[in-house]
C-alpha cells in the first residue's frame, strides 16, 4: 500500500531552456559552414552569418538545391547561388554540421566568451559607480 506522502522516484533535474534548446546555441556557430534542409524540401548550403532565439538563420555564400521529390519542372535550376539567404526558424527541418566541427568545443568556447564579456561589463559598472 502506498502512502499519500510518497514522492515520485524521478529526481532528475530538468534542464533550463538555455541548456537544452538548439536555438540559443546556434549563435556560437557563426562562421561555420552548415547544410539546412527546410520542410518544403529545399536544401541550403552556406556559412552561418546570424542566428536568433527563434532559430531564424542568415547564411552567406549560399547554394540551394531542390529535392528530387519536390522538384517542379521550370521551378529553377539546382545550384543557384546567393550572397545572403534568410531562413525562417519554423521552416527548418534539419541542420547538418560538418563532420570536422567539434560541437561541444564550439559551444563551450562561445559560452566562455559570453561569460568573459559579462564579467568585463560588470567590472566597468563597478568602476563607474566609485
ChimeraX attribute file (.defattr): number of C-alpha atoms within 10 A of each C-alpha:
attribute: neighborCount
match mode: 1-to-1
recipient: residues
	/A:1	3
	/A:2	5
	/A:3	6
	/A:4	6
	/A:5	6
	/A:6	7
	/A:7	8
	/A:8	6
	/A:9	6
	/A:10	6
	/A:11	7
	/A:12	6
	/A:13	6
	/A:14	8
	/A:15	9
	/A:16	8
	/A:17	10
	/A:18	11
	/A:19	10
	/A:20	11
	/A:21	13
	/A:22	13
	/A:23	17
	/A:24	16
	/A:25	20
	/A:26	20
	/A:27	19
	/A:28	20
	/A:29	20
	/A:30	18
	/A:31	14
	/A:32	15
	/A:33	20
	/A:34	19
	/A:35	19
	/A:36	22
	/A:37	22
	/A:38	18
	/A:39	12
	/A:40	12
	/A:41	18
	/A:42	17
	/A:43	23
	/A:44	24
	/A:45	21
	/A:46	24
	/A:47	19
	/A:48	24
	/A:49	19
	/A:50	18
	/A:51	22
	/A:52	14
	/A:53	15
	/A:54	12
	/A:55	21
	/A:56	17
	/A:57	23
	/A:58	19
	/A:59	27
	/A:60	20
	/A:61	16
	/A:62	22
	/A:63	19
	/A:64	20
	/A:65	18
	/A:66	21
	/A:67	14
	/A:68	9
	/A:69	7
	/A:70	10
	/A:71	15
	/A:72	11
	/A:73	7
	/A:74	6
	/A:75	8
	/A:76	11
	/A:77	12
	/A:78	13
	/A:79	14
	/A:80	12
	/A:81	16
	/A:82	13
	/A:83	10
	/A:84	16
	/A:85	19
	/A:86	13
	/A:87	18
	/A:88	13
	/A:89	16
	/A:90	11
	/A:91	14
	/A:92	19
	/A:93	14
	/A:94	12
	/A:95	14
	/A:96	11
	/A:97	15
	/A:98	12
	/A:99	7
	/A:100	6
	/A:101	12
	/A:102	10
	/A:103	14
	/A:104	9
	/A:105	10
	/A:106	17
	/A:107	16
	/A:108	13
	/A:109	13
	/A:110	18
	/A:111	14
	/A:112	12
	/A:113	13
	/A:114	13
	/A:115	12
	/A:116	12
	/A:117	12
	/A:118	12
	/A:119	11
	/A:120	11
	/A:121	11
	/A:122	11
	/A:123	11
	/A:124	11
	/A:125	10
	/A:126	9
	/A:127	8
	/A:128	7
	/A:129	6
	/A:130	5
